[in-house]
């Protein structure tokens, strides 16, 4: 028999469905212990239903990492441990700036653990709490754009998250959103447990315990993205937060309200894509995360930017990209002046002489790398605070970390759709 354990979630009390089991794994290494001759444990980061997270230092690569030790009920049998380690290795292949990376797996005293990227910063839950769940629309769409891109990467790798919610997302340096704990809820279900995620975020078909056809296995994540979109745009949960029975009953039996009906001034064009994602039947929802995001961006395409006539400098050595960049930027910023440069040296000369409101730079260029461009701009007083977006199709996680340290503000992984570029640009200009 499963219990419901209350917890604070956005924007008020939500509920997590858990099994009758110890609240967390009490076994974890002590600070100072060295695991596998590599990971020096430093301190406890947190405990939850899934296990214990410790901050550690990778002494081989000289970097901080987070070690997640799984709850023993998830890996009681040797066959479970072996299967989990195999699936964890598959999860580790996902490399995307909006997914907290898994560097590897290991075992400590028979307990499997994940070696994860350490992303310093508050959870999205804490970020929303600090702002009373009242975000500017451009800030909201910027966060939603990042979580959709992260979920799309997870799905493209053949995985699912199954527990998307604000407390499983981290806002790191340069406002980078990282999704964490993907795959663990699905793993728990495979072990015969009834962990389905968090009430209010969990899809109706999961609540009902229905079998999910393979073509619709990602639909539950799309539903959770719909809930997150509703929270970001409307500032509250779509089905309330009064009682467990009340929330579940409305999730199963009533249609979602329109976000614009709950927040004055919110564009009504957002109602359709958000409520479609919250459809009771998984087949009626958008099939992909990028499809949902694209529909939201199309709904906002007629909105004018709060920034009037910005000057944008784009550095891209591929001349074929120049007309596409100009058209994409003018689609959302008709009054913008877009200056495209194939030469990073010429672009830097222009930027220092006439500072733009935004710089977009490719990362891999023969004359000068994007790393050098960012470093040079941040070293000059006139361009020290100009927002910089780095775009590339080949960057690894270490490249994103290095760009953040150098001072880049946003990232885009090629190939990307025009609406993805517009979402990041709008977010950067609002914060400039």
N, C-alpha and C positions, 0 to 999 in steps of 0.2 A: 504494500500500500504506500503510495507516494504522499509526501507532505508538501505543503506550500510554505515557503519561508519568505517573510516580508523583507523588503530591502528598499532603500531609497533609489529611485531611478527617475528619469526625466518624464515630466517635470515635477512629479510628486511620487507617492508610493506606487511601486510596481511589485510584481511578485515573480519569483523564480521557482519553477517546478523542479524539485530535487527528490532523490530517493532516501529511504531510511538508511543512513550511513553516517559515520563520523563527519563532522563539519569540514574537516580538512585533514590532510596528511600531517600528523605531528612530527614525522621523521624528516629531517632535513639536515644537511651538514652545518657545522658550527662555523661562524666567521673565522677566517684564518686557514681553514682546511684547503688543501690543494687536491683537486679532482683530476684524474687522468694526467697528472704532471703538467697540466695546462691552466686550469681554471681556479684561481685563488678566490674563495668565497669572501665577500666583504660584509654584507649586511642583508637582513630580511627586507624585501620590498613589499610583500603582502601575502595574505592567505585567502583562499576562497574555496568554493565547492569543488573546483577542479584540481586543487593542489596548492603548492607553496612556491612562491617566486623569490629567488635570491639574486642580489646584484653581485657580480663577480668580475674579476679582471682576467682577461685572456693574456697570459704571460708570454705566449709564443708570438702573438700578433700585436701585443701592446694596445689593447682596446677594451672598453667595458662591454660586458655582455649580461644578459638576464638569463638565469637558469630556472626553468619551470619543472618542478618535481611533481609528478602526477599522483593524484589520490590513489591509494592502494586498491580501492574497489574497481578501478579502471583496468588494472593490470595484475590481477591476482594470480592468474595461471601463466605458466611459461609460454603456452601457445598465444595467449593474449599479448604478452610482452613482445614476442617475436613479430607478431602481426603489426602491433603498434609501431615498432621501430621501422619496419618496412614501409608503412604508410607515412610515417614522419619523414623519412628520407625523400619520399615523393613530394611531400609538402615543401621540403627544403629547396626544391627546384624552382619554386616561384620567386622571381626577382622583380620587384616593382617598388617604386618609391612610396606608394600608398599602402603597402603591405609590410608589416614588421617582419623582417627576414628571419628565417630559421637557418642558423649556421651549421647545425649538426645535432646529433643525438648522442646520448650516453646512458650509462647505468651507474647508480650509486647504491651499494648495499642491496642490490636486487630491484631498486626502484628506478624506472626509466625517467630520464629528464630530457628536456629540449634545451638547446643552446640557441638563444634568440638574440637578435639585434637589440641593443639598449637604446631606446628613444626617450631622452629626457623631456619631461613636460607633463602637463595635467591631462587627465582623461577628458574626452569631449563632455562627459557628464559634469566634471568640475568646471570646465570652461563655460558651459551653459548656466550652471548655478551662479557663477560669479557675475553673470550678465542678466540674471533674473529671466533667462530664457527668451530674452528680447534682442534678437539680432537684426542688424541692418540686412536688407535683402541681398545685397551683393556679398556680404560676409556669409550669409546662409547658403547662397548658391555656390560660393567658392568651396565651402566645406562639403556640400553635397556632391559637387563635381569630383572632388578627390576621393570620397568614399565609393562613388560609383565606378571610378577608374580602378580602384583597388579590388572591388568585388568582381569587376569584369576580368581582371587578371587571374583571380582565384578560379573563376569559372572556366576560363580558357585553358587553365592547367588541368582541368578535369576534377577539381575539388569543389566543395561547397563549404560555407561557413556555418550556417544553422543557428547562430546565436548573435546576430548583429544587434548592437545596442550601444548607447553612448559610453558605457563603462568599458567596452571592448575596443575603444578607439582612443588614440593618444594624439594630442596636438604638440608637435615637437618644434624645434627651431625653424625659423622662416615660415611659420604657420603651416608646416607640413603635417598632414593628417596620416596616421599610420593605423591600419587595422591589425588587431592582434587576436590570438586564440581561435583562429579559423581551423575548422576540421574537428575540434575536440568534442563538440556537441554531437556530431554525427558518429564519431568514434564511440561515445558513450552509448548511443542508441544501438550500435552494432553489438555491444556487449550485453544486450537485453535490459538495459536500464531505461527509465522513462524520462530522462533528462531531455526536455524538448526545447529549452531556451527560456525566455522570459515572457511571462504573461503580459500582454499588451503589444509585444513585438512578434510573437510566434504566430505562424500562419494558421488559419482555421483548419486546414486539412491535417496539420500536425496535431492540433488539439483533439480532433476527432479520431486520430489514430488510423487514418486511411492509408492504404498502400499508394505509393507515389510512382506513377509510370516514369521510366527513364527519361523521356523527353521533357518531363516537367520537374525534374529533381532540383533545378535551381530556382523554381518558382517561389519557394518559401523565403529565400534570400531577397527576392524582388519585393515580396510583401513587407519584409522588415525594412527594406529601403524606403518603401512607401510610408511606413510609420515614422522613420527618421526624417523624411522630407516634410511630413506634416508637422513634426516637432520643430524643425528648423524654421519653417515658413510661418506657421501659425502660433508657435510658442507653447503648445500643449499637446497632450496625447489625443489621438483621434477618437478613442472609445472610452475616455474618462479614466478615473483611477479611484473610484469610490470603494468597491468591494471586488473580491475575486469573482464572485458569481456575476456581478453586474458587468464587469469588463469582458469576461468570457462570453456572457450572453449577448452583449452587443456585437462582439467580434463575429459571433456565429450567425446572428439573426437580423442585424440592422446594417444599413448602408453607412459608409463613412460620411460625416458631414463635409461640406466644402470648406477648404482652408480659408478662403476669402470671407466666409460668413463669420469667422471667429477672429479675424484680424483686419480691422479697417485699413484700407489703402493697399492691401495685398492684391496684386493683379489677378483678376478672375480667370485669366488664361491658364494659370497654374492648376486650377481645380481639376481639370480633366485628366492630365497625366498622373497626378497624385492619387486621385480617387480610383483610377484604373489600376494602379499598382496595389491598391487595397481591396481589389475584387475578391469576393468570397471564393470563387472558383479559380484555381491556379491557371487554367487555360485562357482566362480572360485578361490576365496580366501581361505586361510587356515581357517578351521572352528573354531579353538581355538587359543587363544593367546600363550599357551604353545606349540602348534604345530608350530606356526611361529617361536618362539624362538628356539625350538629344531632344526628346519631346518637351522636357522642361525648358531647355534653352530655346527651342523654337517658339515656345509660348512667350518667352521674354524678348524675342528678337526685335520687336517693335519698340522696346523701351529705350529711351535715350540715356546716355551716360551722365552721371553727376559731374563728370569732368568735361569741361568745354574746350574743344580744340586742342587736345594734347599733342605734343610732338613725340613720336615714337621712332626710335632708331633700331633697325633690324640688321643683324650681322649674320650673313649666310653666304658661304662660298659657292653654293649651287644656284646659279642664276635662274634656273627653271623655277625655283621656289619663290622668287621675288614677286611675280604677279599674284601668286596664290596668297602670300602673306599680306600684300596690300589689300586684296579683295576681301579677305577674311576680317582684317582689322577695320576696314571702312564699312563693312556690313553692320558692325555694332557701334562704331565710332565714326559717323559720316564726316564730322568736322576735323578728324585727326589729320595731322601731317605725318606721313610715313616716309622715312628715308631709309632705303635699303642699300647696304654696302656689301660687296663681295670681299673687300679687303678689311681685315680687322684693324690694321694700322691706320688706314684712312678714317675708319669709323671712330676710333678713339680720338684722333685729332679733332674731328668734328664735334664729338661729345664734350670734350674738354673746353672747346671754344664756345659751344652753344649747347649747354646741358639740356637733354631731353627730359620728358616726364617718365619715360620708360625705355629700357634697353632689352631687346630680345637677341640672344646670341646662340649660335650653334656651338657645340662643344668640340667637335673634331674638324679642324681646319688646318691646311698645310702651312699657312703663313704664321699663324699664332693660334694657340688653343683657347677654348672658352675659359679655361682656368686662368690663363694669363690675362684675358680680357677682364674677368671679374676682379682679379687682384689689382690690375691697373686702375680700374674705375674706383675701387674702394680706397686706393692710395691717394687720390686727388680730392682736395677739399670740395671742388665744385660738383663732383659726381659721387661723393661719398654716400649720399642717402638716396640716390636714384634707384628705384626698384629695378631688379635684373631678373629676367626669366631665361633659364638655360634650356635648350632643346637638343636632344640627341637620340639616336637609335641604338647606341651601343654601350651606354654607361652602365657600370656595375654599381652595387650598393656602396662600395667604397668611394666611387666617384661622386655620388649624391652627398655623402658625408663630407667629402673634401670641399665640394661647392658650397655647402652650408657654412662650413668654417670660414671660407674665403669671403662669404657675404652675399651669395645669391639668395633671392627671395622666393623664387618659384621654379618648378621643373615641369617639363613635358617630355614624355618618351615617344619617339616616332615609331610608327605612324600615328597621327592623331587627327581627329575630325576638326573642322573649322570651329564648331561650337566649343570644343575643349580649349582651343586657343583663346576664344573670346571670353570664356569663363575665367581663365587665369588672368588675362589682361584686365578685365573689369575689376577683379579682386585686388590686383596690384595697384591700380589707379585710385581706387577708393581709399586704400590705406596709405597712399603716398602723401 
